[in-house]
Amino acid sequence: MDAGLKIDFLTLFPKMLEGFLSESMIGRAWRAGILDIGVHNIRDWSEDRHRCTDDRPFGGGPGMVMLAQPIFSAIEALQTPKCVRVYMCPDGEPLTGEVAKQLAGAGHLILLSGHYEGIDQRVRDCVIDREISIGDYVLTNGTLPAAVLADAVCRHVKGVLGEENSLTFDSFNDNLLSFPQYTRPAVFRGMPVPEVLMSGNHAKIEAWRLEQREKKTALRRADIAKKNF
């Protein structure tokens, strides 16, 4: 069976991805052949005898910058004609549900994780198709953001989720946050489940859920709520 999506991670810290890739839905889909995943150490493409991947920035300044050569060589070795080459960086476009859906249909993703003060700009200019940020903050390196992006993307690949309909009620679907969920027991420490959920009236349940989604969105994310009007 051909994989629904191929993902190649390029990072200086491949062990950071071991638990993420072996557990839960991602690991199951990988073992089932729905996903084809490769984890690659950028140092393996360094032409320096010490496997060096960084140097001081021209113009001065603190920190180090990742060298162009190992990254160019790695991407050129892994890329396919229709792949999308993504650089995870805090100054990229924001990761949204729509971006995740777009990337899920790419067929092949190469996810580059930066480190230090970033990467040589010539990499960004020549061998990167999209630059994506998971939020307005800075982490020690881009490996965790790459994992976050992969998780968001893989949920949109057919067969990864056990129940495809669960995507319909995700937060941010239709620009609304998710509704409250309850399970047994019906009363816990004096707190009952809303009666409507026990009624068996599916029309009323759906109306209640929509109302709850609208209320939560207006309260917590006014920026998203504005898109609905």
PLY file of the C-alpha trace (Angstrom):
ply
format ascii 1.0
element vertex 229
property float x
property float y
property float z
element edge 228
property int vertex1
property int vertex2
end_header
0.00 0.00 0.00
1.33 3.43 -0.94
1.65 5.86 1.96
-0.84 8.70 2.08
1.90 11.14 3.11
5.69 11.03 3.28
7.43 13.22 5.86
11.18 13.72 6.16
12.40 15.49 9.31
15.73 17.31 9.08
17.09 18.13 12.53
20.19 18.23 14.70
18.27 16.41 17.43
16.66 13.29 15.95
16.21 11.61 19.34
13.72 14.33 20.29
11.29 12.75 17.82
11.54 9.13 18.96
8.68 9.12 21.47
6.42 11.32 19.37
6.77 9.12 16.30
6.42 5.79 18.06
3.29 6.54 20.08
-0.39 7.25 19.50
-2.01 7.81 16.10
1.18 8.85 14.31
3.04 5.69 15.29
0.08 3.48 14.44
-0.36 5.08 11.03
3.37 4.78 10.34
3.38 1.08 11.21
0.29 0.58 9.05
1.98 2.17 6.05
-0.41 5.14 5.93
2.51 7.44 6.70
6.08 7.13 5.48
8.38 8.91 7.93
12.11 9.53 7.85
14.20 11.22 10.55
17.56 12.57 9.40
20.47 14.18 11.21
21.68 17.25 9.31
25.23 16.50 10.48
25.26 13.46 8.19
25.54 15.81 5.20
28.30 18.02 6.61
31.46 18.03 4.52
33.50 19.24 7.49
35.65 16.52 9.07
34.21 17.42 12.48
30.64 17.32 11.11
30.29 21.01 11.89
26.93 22.56 11.00
27.31 26.16 12.21
29.62 29.19 12.16
29.73 32.79 13.37
27.50 35.27 11.51
28.99 37.73 9.03
28.60 41.25 10.39
29.06 40.10 13.96
26.52 39.49 16.67
25.82 36.84 19.29
25.28 33.16 18.64
25.92 30.95 15.66
24.22 30.47 12.29
23.61 27.10 10.64
25.71 26.56 7.54
24.14 26.46 4.10
26.12 23.46 2.78
24.79 20.63 4.99
21.21 21.82 4.62
21.42 22.25 0.85
22.96 18.79 0.51
20.37 17.17 2.77
17.38 18.73 1.02
18.76 17.99 -2.43
19.26 14.35 -1.43
15.75 13.95 -0.03
13.54 16.12 -2.22
11.15 14.77 -4.83
9.61 16.69 -7.75
6.39 17.65 -5.95
7.57 17.85 -2.35
6.97 20.89 -0.14
10.06 22.02 1.75
9.11 23.68 5.05
11.32 25.64 7.44
10.06 25.93 11.01
10.83 29.43 12.30
9.25 32.03 14.61
8.99 34.59 11.79
7.10 32.29 9.42
3.41 32.28 8.52
1.16 31.16 11.42
0.19 27.51 11.55
-3.59 27.23 11.16
-6.03 24.43 10.46
-6.22 25.55 6.85
-2.42 25.42 6.47
-2.43 21.89 7.95
-5.08 20.78 5.45
-3.09 22.21 2.54
0.10 20.43 3.57
-1.74 17.14 4.13
-2.42 17.03 0.40
1.20 17.64 -0.59
2.21 13.99 -0.78
5.73 14.67 0.51
6.93 17.13 3.15
10.49 17.96 4.17
10.46 19.67 7.58
13.63 21.59 8.41
14.30 22.43 12.05
16.59 25.35 12.74
18.87 25.94 15.73
21.17 28.61 17.18
20.38 32.02 15.64
18.76 30.49 12.58
19.99 29.32 9.18
21.94 30.94 6.36
19.49 33.08 4.38
20.54 31.42 1.13
18.82 28.25 2.31
15.59 30.17 2.81
15.95 31.85 -0.57
16.70 28.76 -2.65
15.48 25.47 -1.17
12.51 26.38 1.06
8.93 26.62 -0.19
7.11 27.66 3.00
8.17 29.05 6.37
5.82 28.25 9.25
5.58 29.34 12.88
3.60 27.62 15.63
3.37 30.79 17.73
4.83 34.14 18.69
7.60 32.81 20.90
11.07 31.33 20.49
12.17 27.79 21.39
15.68 26.35 21.65
15.30 24.67 18.26
12.69 23.84 15.64
12.33 20.12 16.27
9.33 20.39 18.58
7.56 22.82 16.21
8.17 20.33 13.38
6.52 17.62 15.48
3.56 19.93 16.20
3.16 20.69 12.51
3.38 17.00 11.58
0.73 16.08 14.15
-1.64 18.79 12.88
-1.07 17.73 9.27
-1.30 13.96 9.73
-4.75 14.20 11.29
-5.99 15.24 7.83
-4.49 12.21 6.07
-7.12 9.59 5.37
-6.82 6.59 7.67
-4.73 8.25 10.40
-7.66 9.00 12.69
-9.69 6.10 14.01
-12.89 8.04 13.40
-12.75 10.43 10.46
-15.84 12.32 11.63
-13.97 13.57 14.68
-12.38 16.23 12.46
-15.79 17.79 11.97
-16.05 18.86 15.60
-12.46 19.96 16.18
-11.70 23.36 17.58
-11.35 25.98 14.80
-13.56 24.01 12.41
-15.96 26.62 10.93
-14.05 29.26 12.94
-15.51 27.97 16.22
-13.91 26.42 19.28
-15.02 22.98 20.46
-18.06 22.25 22.65
-17.90 20.74 26.19
-17.66 16.95 26.40
-18.91 14.64 29.17
-18.82 10.93 29.91
-19.84 8.59 32.75
-20.86 8.95 35.51
-23.87 11.19 34.90
-23.22 12.90 38.24
-19.70 13.34 39.61
-19.11 15.02 42.99
-22.49 16.66 42.75
-21.87 17.97 39.21
-24.45 16.62 36.72
-24.11 16.27 32.98
-26.34 18.80 31.14
-29.79 17.28 30.73
-29.92 17.89 27.00
-27.07 15.42 26.45
-29.08 12.73 28.23
-32.28 13.44 26.29
-31.60 11.37 23.19
-32.92 14.26 21.07
-30.16 14.65 18.51
-31.51 17.87 17.03
-31.52 19.53 20.47
-28.07 18.16 21.24
-26.61 19.60 18.03
-28.27 22.97 18.70
-26.85 22.99 22.24
-23.39 22.11 21.01
-23.45 24.88 18.42
-24.58 27.37 21.06
-21.76 26.30 23.37
-19.20 26.62 20.58
-20.38 30.12 19.74
-20.32 31.22 23.39
-16.84 29.85 24.01
-15.46 31.40 20.84
-16.90 34.82 21.65
-15.52 34.63 25.20
-12.04 33.30 24.51
-11.21 34.20 20.91
-12.89 37.40 19.81
-10.49 37.53 16.85
-11.94 34.30 15.50
-15.54 35.21 16.37
-15.29 38.30 14.13
-14.76 36.03 11.11
-18.25 34.58 11.59
-20.01 37.92 11.15
0 1
1 2
2 3
3 4
4 5
5 6
6 7
7 8
8 9
9 10
10 11
11 12
12 13
13 14
14 15
15 16
16 17
17 18
18 19
19 20
20 21
21 22
22 23
23 24
24 25
25 26
26 27
27 28
28 29
29 30
30 31
31 32
32 33
33 34
34 35
35 36
36 37
37 38
38 39
39 40
40 41
41 42
42 43
43 44
44 45
45 46
46 47
47 48
48 49
49 50
50 51
51 52
52 53
53 54
54 55
55 56
56 57
57 58
58 59
59 60
60 61
61 62
62 63
63 64
64 65
65 66
66 67
67 68
68 69
69 70
70 71
71 72
72 73
73 74
74 75
75 76
76 77
77 78
78 79
79 80
80 81
81 82
82 83
83 84
84 85
85 86
86 87
87 88
88 89
89 90
90 91
91 92
92 93
93 94
94 95
95 96
96 97
97 98
98 99
99 100
100 101
101 102
102 103
103 104
104 105
105 106
106 107
107 108
108 109
109 110
110 111
111 112
112 113
113 114
114 115
115 116
116 117
117 118
118 119
119 120
120 121
121 122
122 123
123 124
124 125
125 126
126 127
127 128
128 129
129 130
130 131
131 132
132 133
133 134
134 135
135 136
136 137
137 138
138 139
139 140
140 141
141 142
142 143
143 144
144 145
145 146
146 147
147 148
148 149
149 150
150 151
151 152
152 153
153 154
154 155
155 156
156 157
157 158
158 159
159 160
160 161
161 162
162 163
163 164
164 165
165 166
166 167
167 168
168 169
169 170
170 171
171 172
172 173
173 174
174 175
175 176
176 177
177 178
178 179
179 180
180 181
181 182
182 183
183 184
184 185
185 186
186 187
187 188
188 189
189 190
190 191
191 192
192 193
193 194
194 195
195 196
196 197
197 198
198 199
199 200
200 201
201 202
202 203
203 204
204 205
205 206
206 207
207 208
208 209
209 210
210 211
211 212
212 213
213 214
214 215
215 216
216 217
217 218
218 219
219 220
220 221
221 222
222 223
223 224
224 225
225 226
226 227
227 228
